[in-house]
Amino acid sequence: MKPYYAVIFSSLKKKNIPEYDVMAVLMEDLAQQQSGYRSHETACSEIGITISYWDSLEAIAQWKQQVDHQMAQRLGKSDWYEWYHVRICKVEREYSFGKE
């Protein structure tokens, strides 16, 4: 398996933001169209965690510069999040158990 990258986005959302869900779906759709995108996983509770998987650091950088994604980043800082944290990790090995 060739190594790839995971972008881990952890956040605490502000309350009652109806337009957030619409933008989240748009960002998922746009990310899937980006070169180097592999997949993503999301878990939401009090803290939300989304992990997206990419072929390269270059693909991640291109996604960060995508115009609609930049608008979502600005809105996230100004309107949607109490805080967020981004981690970028190199995945060198993986394994699993059971159905996916």
Backbone as XML, in Angstrom:
<?xml version="1.0"?>
<chain id="A" units="angstrom">
  <residue number="1" name="MET">
    <atom name="N" x="0.832" y="-1.181" z="0.000"/>
    <atom name="CA" x="0.000" y="0.000" z="0.000"/>
    <atom name="C" x="0.876" y="1.244" z="0.000"/>
  </residue>
  <residue number="2" name="LYS">
    <atom name="N" x="0.578" y="2.148" z="-0.875"/>
    <atom name="CA" x="1.291" y="3.418" z="-0.935"/>
    <atom name="C" x="0.780" y="4.327" z="0.189"/>
  </residue>
  <residue number="3" name="PRO">
    <atom name="N" x="1.663" y="4.989" z="0.922"/>
    <atom name="CA" x="1.204" y="5.911" z="1.972"/>
    <atom name="C" x="0.304" y="6.998" z="1.383"/>
  </residue>
  <residue number="4" name="TYR">
    <atom name="N" x="-0.604" y="7.490" z="2.218"/>
    <atom name="CA" x="-1.488" y="8.587" z="1.848"/>
    <atom name="C" x="-1.680" y="9.463" z="3.078"/>
  </residue>
  <residue number="5" name="TYR">
    <atom name="N" x="-2.528" y="10.462" z="2.998"/>
    <atom name="CA" x="-2.646" y="11.446" z="4.062"/>
    <atom name="C" x="-4.071" y="11.553" z="4.583"/>
  </residue>
  <residue number="6" name="ALA">
    <atom name="N" x="-4.181" y="11.838" z="5.871"/>
    <atom name="CA" x="-5.464" y="12.077" z="6.519"/>
    <atom name="C" x="-5.472" y="13.504" z="7.063"/>
  </residue>
  <residue number="7" name="VAL">
    <atom name="N" x="-6.548" y="14.217" z="6.780"/>
    <atom name="CA" x="-6.768" y="15.533" z="7.367"/>
    <atom name="C" x="-7.860" y="15.351" z="8.415"/>
  </residue>
  <residue number="8" name="ILE">
    <atom name="N" x="-7.521" y="15.591" z="9.671"/>
    <atom name="CA" x="-8.458" y="15.418" z="10.773"/>
    <atom name="C" x="-8.928" y="16.810" z="11.202"/>
  </residue>
  <residue number="9" name="PHE">
    <atom name="N" x="-10.223" y="17.046" z="11.028"/>
    <atom name="CA" x="-10.824" y="18.336" z="11.357"/>
    <atom name="C" x="-11.749" y="18.135" z="12.555"/>
  </residue>
  <residue number="10" name="SER">
    <atom name="N" x="-11.334" y="18.641" z="13.720"/>
    <atom name="CA" x="-12.131" y="18.563" z="14.945"/>
    <atom name="C" x="-12.685" y="19.953" z="15.223"/>
  </residue>
  <residue number="11" name="SER">
    <atom name="N" x="-13.955" y="20.017" z="15.660"/>
    <atom name="CA" x="-14.557" y="21.336" z="15.857"/>
    <atom name="C" x="-15.661" y="21.307" z="16.904"/>
  </residue>
  <residue number="12" name="LEU">
    <atom name="N" x="-15.929" y="22.481" z="17.428"/>
    <atom name="CA" x="-17.086" y="22.706" z="18.278"/>
    <atom name="C" x="-17.912" y="23.772" z="17.584"/>
  </residue>
  <residue number="13" name="LYS">
    <atom name="N" x="-19.096" y="23.370" z="17.117"/>
    <atom name="CA" x="-19.977" y="24.265" z="16.383"/>
    <atom name="C" x="-20.772" y="25.139" z="17.341"/>
  </residue>
  <residue number="14" name="LYS">
    <atom name="N" x="-21.046" y="26.367" z="16.902"/>
    <atom name="CA" x="-21.986" y="27.211" z="17.613"/>
    <atom name="C" x="-23.380" y="26.615" z="17.434"/>
  </residue>
  <residue number="15" name="LYS">
    <atom name="N" x="-24.325" y="26.998" z="18.247"/>
    <atom name="CA" x="-25.673" y="26.422" z="18.221"/>
    <atom name="C" x="-26.549" y="27.046" z="17.130"/>
  </residue>
  <residue number="16" name="ASN">
    <atom name="N" x="-27.506" y="26.249" z="16.637"/>
    <atom name="CA" x="-28.585" y="26.713" z="15.752"/>
    <atom name="C" x="-28.111" y="27.507" z="14.539"/>
  </residue>
  <residue number="17" name="ILE">
    <atom name="N" x="-27.409" y="26.834" z="13.646"/>
    <atom name="CA" x="-26.924" y="27.475" z="12.421"/>
    <atom name="C" x="-27.461" y="26.666" z="11.237"/>
  </residue>
  <residue number="18" name="PRO">
    <atom name="N" x="-28.673" y="26.999" z="10.752"/>
    <atom name="CA" x="-29.302" y="26.185" z="9.707"/>
    <atom name="C" x="-28.499" y="26.105" z="8.404"/>
  </residue>
  <residue number="19" name="GLU">
    <atom name="N" x="-27.835" y="27.186" z="8.009"/>
    <atom name="CA" x="-27.094" y="27.171" z="6.737"/>
    <atom name="C" x="-25.836" y="26.316" z="6.801"/>
  </residue>
  <residue number="20" name="TYR">
    <atom name="N" x="-25.397" y="25.965" z="7.998"/>
    <atom name="CA" x="-24.191" y="25.150" z="8.141"/>
    <atom name="C" x="-24.358" y="23.796" z="7.458"/>
  </residue>
  <residue number="21" name="ASP">
    <atom name="N" x="-25.483" y="23.133" z="7.680"/>
    <atom name="CA" x="-25.691" y="21.798" z="7.115"/>
    <atom name="C" x="-25.682" y="21.822" z="5.592"/>
  </residue>
  <residue number="22" name="VAL">
    <atom name="N" x="-26.248" y="22.863" z="5.011"/>
    <atom name="CA" x="-26.245" y="23.009" z="3.549"/>
    <atom name="C" x="-24.810" y="23.141" z="3.049"/>
  </residue>
  <residue number="23" name="MET">
    <atom name="N" x="-24.018" y="23.967" z="3.716"/>
    <atom name="CA" x="-22.624" y="24.159" z="3.305"/>
    <atom name="C" x="-21.813" y="22.886" z="3.524"/>
  </residue>
  <residue number="24" name="ALA">
    <atom name="N" x="-22.078" y="22.163" z="4.604"/>
    <atom name="CA" x="-21.338" y="20.924" z="4.867"/>
    <atom name="C" x="-21.549" y="19.924" z="3.738"/>
  </residue>
  <residue number="25" name="VAL">
    <atom name="N" x="-22.773" y="19.789" z="3.257"/>
    <atom name="CA" x="-23.055" y="18.878" z="2.139"/>
    <atom name="C" x="-22.345" y="19.358" z="0.877"/>
  </residue>
  <residue number="26" name="LEU">
    <atom name="N" x="-22.378" y="20.653" z="0.621"/>
    <atom name="CA" x="-21.681" y="21.214" z="-0.546"/>
    <atom name="C" x="-20.184" y="20.938" z="-0.468"/>
  </residue>
  <residue number="27" name="MET">
    <atom name="N" x="-19.575" y="21.128" z="0.707"/>
    <atom name="CA" x="-18.140" y="20.885" z="0.857"/>
    <atom name="C" x="-17.809" y="19.411" z="0.648"/>
  </residue>
  <residue number="28" name="GLU">
    <atom name="N" x="-18.644" y="18.510" z="1.132"/>
    <atom name="CA" x="-18.424" y="17.076" z="0.899"/>
    <atom name="C" x="-18.452" y="16.773" z="-0.600"/>
  </residue>
  <residue number="29" name="ASP">
    <atom name="N" x="-19.456" y="17.321" z="-1.297"/>
    <atom name="CA" x="-19.562" y="17.100" z="-2.744"/>
    <atom name="C" x="-18.355" y="17.668" z="-3.487"/>
  </residue>
  <residue number="30" name="LEU">
    <atom name="N" x="-17.945" y="18.879" z="-3.124"/>
    <atom name="CA" x="-16.795" y="19.502" z="-3.788"/>
    <atom name="C" x="-15.494" y="18.755" z="-3.501"/>
  </residue>
  <residue number="31" name="ALA">
    <atom name="N" x="-15.308" y="18.332" z="-2.266"/>
    <atom name="CA" x="-14.083" y="17.593" z="-1.921"/>
    <atom name="C" x="-13.978" y="16.325" z="-2.766"/>
  </residue>
  <residue number="32" name="GLN">
    <atom name="N" x="-15.100" y="15.639" z="-2.952"/>
    <atom name="CA" x="-15.093" y="14.397" z="-3.723"/>
    <atom name="C" x="-14.696" y="14.620" z="-5.179"/>
  </residue>
  <residue number="33" name="GLN">
    <atom name="N" x="-14.845" y="15.838" z="-5.663"/>
    <atom name="CA" x="-14.488" y="16.161" z="-7.046"/>
    <atom name="C" x="-13.019" y="16.568" z="-7.200"/>
  </residue>
  <residue number="34" name="GLN">
    <atom name="N" x="-12.311" y="16.753" z="-6.095"/>
    <atom name="CA" x="-10.928" y="17.228" z="-6.145"/>
    <atom name="C" x="-9.967" y="16.097" z="-6.499"/>
  </residue>
  <residue number="35" name="SER">
    <atom name="N" x="-8.974" y="16.427" z="-7.289"/>
    <atom name="CA" x="-7.925" y="15.472" z="-7.623"/>
    <atom name="C" x="-7.208" y="15.053" z="-6.340"/>
  </residue>
  <residue number="36" name="GLY">
    <atom name="N" x="-6.999" y="13.768" z="-6.172"/>
    <atom name="CA" x="-6.282" y="13.268" z="-5.011"/>
    <atom name="C" x="-7.166" y="12.923" z="-3.832"/>
  </residue>
  <residue number="37" name="TYR">
    <atom name="N" x="-8.474" y="13.232" z="-3.909"/>
    <atom name="CA" x="-9.407" y="12.893" z="-2.828"/>
    <atom name="C" x="-9.637" y="11.391" z="-2.823"/>
  </residue>
  <residue number="38" name="ARG">
    <atom name="N" x="-9.682" y="10.776" z="-1.649"/>
    <atom name="CA" x="-9.943" y="9.342" z="-1.521"/>
    <atom name="C" x="-11.309" y="9.073" z="-0.903"/>
  </residue>
  <residue number="39" name="SER">
    <atom name="N" x="-11.542" y="9.603" z="0.297"/>
    <atom name="CA" x="-12.805" y="9.378" z="0.998"/>
    <atom name="C" x="-12.828" y="10.250" z="2.244"/>
  </residue>
  <residue number="40" name="HIS">
    <atom name="N" x="-13.921" y="10.145" z="2.996"/>
    <atom name="CA" x="-13.973" y="10.842" z="4.282"/>
    <atom name="C" x="-14.911" y="10.109" z="5.226"/>
  </residue>
  <residue number="41" name="GLU">
    <atom name="N" x="-14.765" y="10.420" z="6.510"/>
    <atom name="CA" x="-15.597" y="9.866" z="7.573"/>
    <atom name="C" x="-15.940" y="11.014" z="8.515"/>
  </residue>
  <residue number="42" name="THR">
    <atom name="N" x="-17.179" y="11.012" z="9.024"/>
    <atom name="CA" x="-17.613" y="12.068" z="9.926"/>
    <atom name="C" x="-18.315" y="11.475" z="11.129"/>
  </residue>
  <residue number="43" name="ALA">
    <atom name="N" x="-18.041" y="12.024" z="12.297"/>
    <atom name="CA" x="-18.744" y="11.665" z="13.529"/>
    <atom name="C" x="-19.091" y="12.964" z="14.244"/>
  </residue>
  <residue number="44" name="CYS">
    <atom name="N" x="-20.350" y="13.088" z="14.637"/>
    <atom name="CA" x="-20.786" y="14.321" z="15.299"/>
    <atom name="C" x="-21.442" y="14.005" z="16.628"/>
  </residue>
  <residue number="45" name="SER">
    <atom name="N" x="-21.037" y="14.729" z="17.600"/>
    <atom name="CA" x="-21.591" y="14.685" z="18.944"/>
    <atom name="C" x="-21.469" y="16.115" z="19.429"/>
  </residue>
  <residue number="46" name="GLU">
    <atom name="N" x="-21.041" y="16.321" z="20.660"/>
    <atom name="CA" x="-20.760" y="17.687" z="21.084"/>
    <atom name="C" x="-19.610" y="18.250" z="20.248"/>
  </residue>
  <residue number="47" name="ILE">
    <atom name="N" x="-18.604" y="17.421" z="20.031"/>
    <atom name="CA" x="-17.481" y="17.785" z="19.162"/>
    <atom name="C" x="-17.621" y="17.006" z="17.862"/>
  </residue>
  <residue number="48" name="GLY">
    <atom name="N" x="-17.476" y="17.707" z="16.748"/>
    <atom name="CA" x="-17.530" y="17.053" z="15.443"/>
    <atom name="C" x="-16.133" y="16.703" z="14.977"/>
  </residue>
  <residue number="49" name="ILE">
    <atom name="N" x="-16.016" y="15.556" z="14.327"/>
    <atom name="CA" x="-14.730" y="15.135" z="13.760"/>
    <atom name="C" x="-14.982" y="14.647" z="12.343"/>
  </residue>
  <residue number="50" name="THR">
    <atom name="N" x="-14.291" y="15.233" z="11.401"/>
    <atom name="CA" x="-14.321" y="14.774" z="10.015"/>
    <atom name="C" x="-12.898" y="14.466" z="9.611"/>
  </residue>
  <residue number="51" name="ILE">
    <atom name="N" x="-12.710" y="13.281" z="9.051"/>
    <atom name="CA" x="-11.393" y="12.883" z="8.557"/>
    <atom name="C" x="-11.524" y="12.682" z="7.057"/>
  </residue>
  <residue number="52" name="SER">
    <atom name="N" x="-10.723" y="13.403" z="6.303"/>
    <atom name="CA" x="-10.696" y="13.201" z="4.856"/>
    <atom name="C" x="-9.344" y="12.612" z="4.480"/>
  </residue>
  <residue number="53" name="TYR">
    <atom name="N" x="-9.350" y="11.797" z="3.447"/>
    <atom name="CA" x="-8.156" y="11.073" z="3.031"/>
    <atom name="C" x="-7.747" y="11.525" z="1.642"/>
  </residue>
  <residue number="54" name="TRP">
    <atom name="N" x="-6.443" y="11.740" z="1.470"/>
    <atom name="CA" x="-5.903" y="12.336" z="0.248"/>
    <atom name="C" x="-4.657" y="11.586" z="-0.203"/>
  </residue>
  <residue number="55" name="ASP">
    <atom name="N" x="-4.410" y="11.619" z="-1.501"/>
    <atom name="CA" x="-3.235" y="10.961" z="-2.079"/>
    <atom name="C" x="-1.924" y="11.656" z="-1.724"/>
  </residue>
  <residue number="56" name="SER">
    <atom name="N" x="-1.974" y="12.998" z="-1.548"/>
    <atom name="CA" x="-0.715" y="13.735" z="-1.376"/>
    <atom name="C" x="-0.936" y="15.036" z="-0.616"/>
  </residue>
  <residue number="57" name="LEU">
    <atom name="N" x="0.164" y="15.601" z="-0.133"/>
    <atom name="CA" x="0.101" y="16.916" z="0.494"/>
    <atom name="C" x="-0.292" y="17.985" z="-0.521"/>
  </residue>
  <residue number="58" name="GLU">
    <atom name="N" x="0.099" y="17.794" z="-1.769"/>
    <atom name="CA" x="-0.259" y="18.742" z="-2.824"/>
    <atom name="C" x="-1.768" y="18.767" z="-3.030"/>
  </residue>
  <residue number="59" name="ALA">
    <atom name="N" x="-2.406" y="17.603" z="-3.003"/>
    <atom name="CA" x="-3.866" y="17.534" z="-3.163"/>
    <atom name="C" x="-4.563" y="18.250" z="-2.009"/>
  </residue>
  <residue number="60" name="ILE">
    <atom name="N" x="-4.038" y="18.099" z="-0.803"/>
    <atom name="CA" x="-4.595" y="18.791" z="0.370"/>
    <atom name="C" x="-4.450" y="20.300" z="0.202"/>
  </residue>
  <residue number="61" name="ALA">
    <atom name="N" x="-3.300" y="20.745" z="-0.251"/>
    <atom name="CA" x="-3.063" y="22.178" z="-0.450"/>
    <atom name="C" x="-4.006" y="22.742" z="-1.507"/>
  </residue>
  <residue number="62" name="GLN">
    <atom name="N" x="-4.247" y="21.984" z="-2.571"/>
    <atom name="CA" x="-5.173" y="22.439" z="-3.611"/>
    <atom name="C" x="-6.591" y="22.542" z="-3.063"/>
  </residue>
  <residue number="63" name="TRP">
    <atom name="N" x="-7.008" y="21.595" z="-2.246"/>
    <atom name="CA" x="-8.334" y="21.651" z="-1.636"/>
    <atom name="C" x="-8.451" y="22.875" z="-0.726"/>
  </residue>
  <residue number="64" name="LYS">
    <atom name="N" x="-7.419" y="23.159" z="0.039"/>
    <atom name="CA" x="-7.446" y="24.328" z="0.922"/>
    <atom name="C" x="-7.601" y="25.616" z="0.126"/>
  </residue>
  <residue number="65" name="GLN">
    <atom name="N" x="-7.115" y="25.657" z="-1.108"/>
    <atom name="CA" x="-7.184" y="26.856" z="-1.951"/>
    <atom name="C" x="-8.436" y="26.921" z="-2.825"/>
  </residue>
  <residue number="66" name="GLN">
    <atom name="N" x="-9.264" y="25.887" z="-2.820"/>
    <atom name="CA" x="-10.483" y="25.881" z="-3.634"/>
    <atom name="C" x="-11.389" y="27.038" z="-3.180"/>
  </residue>
  <residue number="67" name="VAL">
    <atom name="N" x="-11.923" y="27.812" z="-4.121"/>
    <atom name="CA" x="-12.609" y="29.071" z="-3.822"/>
    <atom name="C" x="-13.802" y="28.886" z="-2.875"/>
  </residue>
  <residue number="68" name="ASP">
    <atom name="N" x="-14.671" y="27.923" z="-3.136"/>
    <atom name="CA" x="-15.832" y="27.715" z="-2.267"/>
    <atom name="C" x="-15.401" y="27.224" z="-0.883"/>
  </residue>
  <residue number="69" name="HIS">
    <atom name="N" x="-14.338" y="26.423" z="-0.856"/>
    <atom name="CA" x="-13.816" y="25.949" z="0.428"/>
    <atom name="C" x="-13.248" y="27.120" z="1.233"/>
  </residue>
  <residue number="70" name="GLN">
    <atom name="N" x="-12.591" y="28.058" z="0.564"/>
    <atom name="CA" x="-12.074" y="29.239" z="1.258"/>
    <atom name="C" x="-13.208" y="30.066" z="1.855"/>
  </residue>
  <residue number="71" name="MET">
    <atom name="N" x="-14.336" y="30.181" z="1.119"/>
    <atom name="CA" x="-15.487" y="30.902" z="1.651"/>
    <atom name="C" x="-16.020" y="30.185" z="2.899"/>
  </residue>
  <residue number="72" name="ALA">
    <atom name="N" x="-16.112" y="28.857" z="2.849"/>
    <atom name="CA" x="-16.570" y="28.083" z="4.003"/>
    <atom name="C" x="-15.608" y="28.251" z="5.185"/>
  </residue>
  <residue number="73" name="GLN">
    <atom name="N" x="-14.307" y="28.319" z="4.905"/>
    <atom name="CA" x="-13.332" y="28.529" z="5.975"/>
    <atom name="C" x="-13.563" y="29.877" z="6.660"/>
  </residue>
  <residue number="74" name="ARG">
    <atom name="N" x="-13.814" y="30.917" z="5.863"/>
    <atom name="CA" x="-14.064" y="32.248" z="6.431"/>
    <atom name="C" x="-15.337" y="32.248" z="7.284"/>
  </residue>
  <residue number="75" name="LEU">
    <atom name="N" x="-16.413" y="31.638" z="6.752"/>
    <atom name="CA" x="-17.668" y="31.568" z="7.504"/>
    <atom name="C" x="-17.508" y="30.740" z="8.772"/>
  </residue>
  <residue number="76" name="GLY">
    <atom name="N" x="-16.696" y="29.690" z="8.688"/>
    <atom name="CA" x="-16.432" y="28.874" z="9.873"/>
    <atom name="C" x="-15.814" y="29.689" z="10.984"/>
  </residue>
  <residue number="77" name="LYS">
    <atom name="N" x="-14.841" y="30.505" z="10.631"/>
    <atom name="CA" x="-14.165" y="31.339" z="11.637"/>
    <atom name="C" x="-15.092" y="32.428" z="12.175"/>
  </residue>
  <residue number="78" name="SER">
    <atom name="N" x="-15.875" y="33.046" z="11.294"/>
    <atom name="CA" x="-16.684" y="34.190" z="11.727"/>
    <atom name="C" x="-18.035" y="33.795" z="12.323"/>
  </residue>
  <residue number="79" name="ASP">
    <atom name="N" x="-18.636" y="32.691" z="11.834"/>
    <atom name="CA" x="-20.033" y="32.423" z="12.197"/>
    <atom name="C" x="-20.319" y="31.046" z="12.798"/>
  </residue>
  <residue number="80" name="TRP">
    <atom name="N" x="-19.587" y="30.013" z="12.426"/>
    <atom name="CA" x="-20.044" y="28.663" z="12.712"/>
    <atom name="C" x="-19.365" y="27.957" z="13.873"/>
  </residue>
  <residue number="81" name="TYR">
    <atom name="N" x="-18.091" y="28.232" z="14.115"/>
    <atom name="CA" x="-17.344" y="27.447" z="15.097"/>
    <atom name="C" x="-16.939" y="28.266" z="16.315"/>
  </residue>
  <residue number="82" name="GLU">
    <atom name="N" x="-17.038" y="27.613" z="17.467"/>
    <atom name="CA" x="-16.414" y="28.158" z="18.671"/>
    <atom name="C" x="-14.898" y="27.991" z="18.539"/>
  </residue>
  <residue number="83" name="TRP">
    <atom name="N" x="-14.511" y="26.832" z="17.995"/>
    <atom name="CA" x="-13.105" y="26.534" z="17.723"/>
    <atom name="C" x="-13.031" y="25.371" z="16.733"/>
  </residue>
  <residue number="84" name="TYR">
    <atom name="N" x="-11.890" y="25.251" z="16.090"/>
    <atom name="CA" x="-11.584" y="24.050" z="15.306"/>
    <atom name="C" x="-10.094" y="23.794" z="15.344"/>
  </residue>
  <residue number="85" name="HIS">
    <atom name="N" x="-9.745" y="22.562" z="15.018"/>
    <atom name="CA" x="-8.342" y="22.152" z="15.018"/>
    <atom name="C" x="-8.145" y="21.219" z="13.824"/>
  </residue>
  <residue number="86" name="VAL">
    <atom name="N" x="-7.096" y="21.445" z="13.053"/>
    <atom name="CA" x="-6.792" y="20.620" z="11.881"/>
    <atom name="C" x="-5.460" y="19.917" z="12.106"/>
  </residue>
  <residue number="87" name="ARG">
    <atom name="N" x="-5.460" y="18.618" z="11.844"/>
    <atom name="CA" x="-4.229" y="17.825" z="11.908"/>
    <atom name="C" x="-4.058" y="17.124" z="10.563"/>
  </residue>
  <residue number="88" name="ILE">
    <atom name="N" x="-2.852" y="17.104" z="10.063"/>
    <atom name="CA" x="-2.559" y="16.399" z="8.813"/>
    <atom name="C" x="-1.552" y="15.306" z="9.139"/>
  </residue>
  <residue number="89" name="CYS">
    <atom name="N" x="-1.928" y="14.081" z="8.819"/>
    <atom name="CA" x="-1.127" y="12.913" z="9.200"/>
    <atom name="C" x="-0.830" y="12.045" z="7.981"/>
  </residue>
  <residue number="90" name="LYS">
    <atom name="N" x="0.326" y="11.447" z="7.970"/>
    <atom name="CA" x="0.691" y="10.490" z="6.922"/>
    <atom name="C" x="0.271" y="9.094" z="7.386"/>
  </residue>
  <residue number="91" name="VAL">
    <atom name="N" x="-0.512" y="8.417" z="6.566"/>
    <atom name="CA" x="-0.963" y="7.057" z="6.874"/>
    <atom name="C" x="-0.027" y="6.089" z="6.162"/>
  </residue>
  <residue number="92" name="GLU">
    <atom name="N" x="0.709" y="5.321" z="6.934"/>
    <atom name="CA" x="1.673" y="4.396" z="6.360"/>
    <atom name="C" x="1.190" y="2.959" z="6.370"/>
  </residue>
  <residue number="93" name="ARG">
    <atom name="N" x="0.186" y="2.697" z="7.216"/>
    <atom name="CA" x="-0.323" y="1.337" z="7.326"/>
    <atom name="C" x="-1.764" y="1.417" z="7.778"/>
  </residue>
  <residue number="94" name="GLU">
    <atom name="N" x="-2.572" y="0.453" z="7.368"/>
    <atom name="CA" x="-3.948" y="0.373" z="7.819"/>
    <atom name="C" x="-4.384" y="-1.086" z="7.876"/>
  </residue>
  <residue number="95" name="TYR">
    <atom name="N" x="-5.370" y="-1.350" z="8.700"/>
    <atom name="CA" x="-5.996" y="-2.655" z="8.743"/>
    <atom name="C" x="-7.381" y="-2.483" z="9.355"/>
  </residue>
  <residue number="96" name="SER">
    <atom name="N" x="-8.237" y="-3.475" z="9.192"/>
    <atom name="CA" x="-9.599" y="-3.364" z="9.708"/>
    <atom name="C" x="-10.138" y="-4.740" z="10.053"/>
  </residue>
  <residue number="97" name="PHE">
    <atom name="N" x="-11.302" y="-4.727" z="10.667"/>
    <atom name="CA" x="-11.997" y="-5.947" z="11.042"/>
    <atom name="C" x="-13.474" y="-5.755" z="10.724"/>
  </residue>
  <residue number="98" name="GLY">
    <atom name="N" x="-14.117" y="-6.783" z="10.237"/>
    <atom name="CA" x="-15.564" y="-6.758" z="10.033"/>
    <atom name="C" x="-15.985" y="-5.997" z="8.799"/>
  </residue>
  <residue number="99" name="LYS">
    <atom name="N" x="-17.286" y="-5.816" z="8.700"/>
    <atom name="CA" x="-17.867" y="-5.106" z="7.550"/>
    <atom name="C" x="-17.565" y="-3.629" z="7.634"/>
  </residue>
  <residue number="100" name="GLU">
    <atom name="N" x="-17.414" y="-3.023" z="6.480"/>
    <atom name="CA" x="-17.209" y="-1.577" z="6.419"/>
    <atom name="C" x="-18.387" y="-0.935" z="5.751"/>
  </residue>
</chain>
